[in-house]
Amino acid sequence: MRAARRKRRGWMADDDTGALRGRDLLGLGGILVAGVVLGLVVGLLIDYAADTSPVFTLIGIAVGIALACFGFWVRVRDALRSDMGHDMDRDDLGKGDR
């Protein structure tokens, strides 16, 4: 049994930089895909129920893209804010009493 854990290397490495890692980027891509697919499905269902041509499908896709972009922006904004707070904590450690 090994006492020390090996650190992973590469794009999903565990680091303390606060930067977006691979799983975070996959989550962001999932938000974008889910928004578009959900908008498409809802639009298709409304078009089918209302017996219309692709009017609601196009509206659903547009709304899905808008919501996905908003969700993407919120996630990235939160990640950047936590990254800036992390950098400030690290900078404060070396200052001492001046």
N, C-alpha and C positions, 0 to 999 in steps of 0.2 A: 504494500500500500504506500502510495506516495503522499508525502505531507504537503508538498507544494503543488499548486495547480499551475499547469502551463498556460501561458497567455495565448489567446488566439491571435493570428496575424491575418491581415487582409482587410477586406471591406466590411466585415462584421466584427472587427476586433473590439474587445472591451477596453475602452480608454476613458480617461477623465476629462476629455476636452469639452464635453457637452455637445459636440457636433452631431448632426443627424447621421445615424448609422444605417446599415442595410435594411434592417427590419423596420426602421422608421420610414425609409423611402418606399418600401413595399406597402406600408400602411397608407402613405400618401397616394400612391398609385391606386390602391384599393378604393380610397375615397372617391377618386375621379371616375373610376370604372363603375362603381356602385351608383353614383349619382346619374350618370348617363344611362345606364341600363334601367334603373328604376324609373327615370323619366320616360324612357322609351316604352316600357311595359305599361305604365299607367296611361300614356297617350294612346297606345294600341287598344287597351281595354275600353277607354272612353270612345275611341273611334268605332270600335266594334259595337258597343252598346248604342251609340247614337246613329249608327249606319252612315257615317261620314267618311270622306276620303282622308288623306293623311294630315288633316288640319291639326287635330289634337295630338297626333304623334309628333309633329314638328314642334308644337308648343311644349309638349312634354319633354322632348329632347332639349329644347332651349332652357326650360326651367331646371332640368336635371343638370345641365352644364353650369348654369349660374349657381345652383346650390352646391355643386361639387367644388367649384372654384372658391366659394365662400368657406366651405369646410377646409379646403386645402390651405387657404390664407390663415384661418384661425389656428390650425395646427402648426404651420410654419412660424407664425407670429409668437405663439406660446413657446416654441422651441428656441427661437432667437432671444426671447426675453429671459428664459431660464439660463441660456448660454451667457448672456451679458451679466446676469446676477452671479453666475459661477465665476466668471472672470474677475468681477469686482471683489469677491471673497478671496480669491487667490492673490490679488494685488494688495489687499489690506493686510495679509499675513506678513509680508516682508517689510512693512513700514516701521513698525515699532513706535517708540515715543520720540517724536522729533519736535 
